[in-house]
Amino acid sequence: MSGMPFGQDTILGKQFNGAAPQAAAPGSKEKVPAYVTPEVMNRLRNAVVHMQGLAALDDDVEAPLSLSAYVEEAIVEKLRRDERAYNNGNPFKQRRLKNLKSGPPSTK
């Protein structure tokens, strides 16, 4: 065993069997396999609750519907910045089908 939590025919746990990933059904969601420090997680939760409270008092405040919505919006914003900065504003090309490094950073 390689010590990887997933088999060799997976990308972050998703089966690929050598074929390109298929388009997801409209409206479907996928869990993000990421780790954050407890400090960041606490700040994230605090931000979402705070923004939802502000939105209840002020119609001009756009509050996230959920923690997931807040995280997805942040990811999309960062992707767009990186695409503009490093790929002429275009989405990055489809990666080759191989396992991506996942999990917390190594301290070795």
Secondary structure, 3 states (H helix, E strand, C coil): CCCCCCCCCEECCEECCCCCCCCCCCCCCCCCCCCCCHHHHHHHHHHHHHHHHHHHHCCCCCCCCCHHHHHHHHHHHHHHHHHHHHCCCCCCCCCCCCCCCCCCCCCC
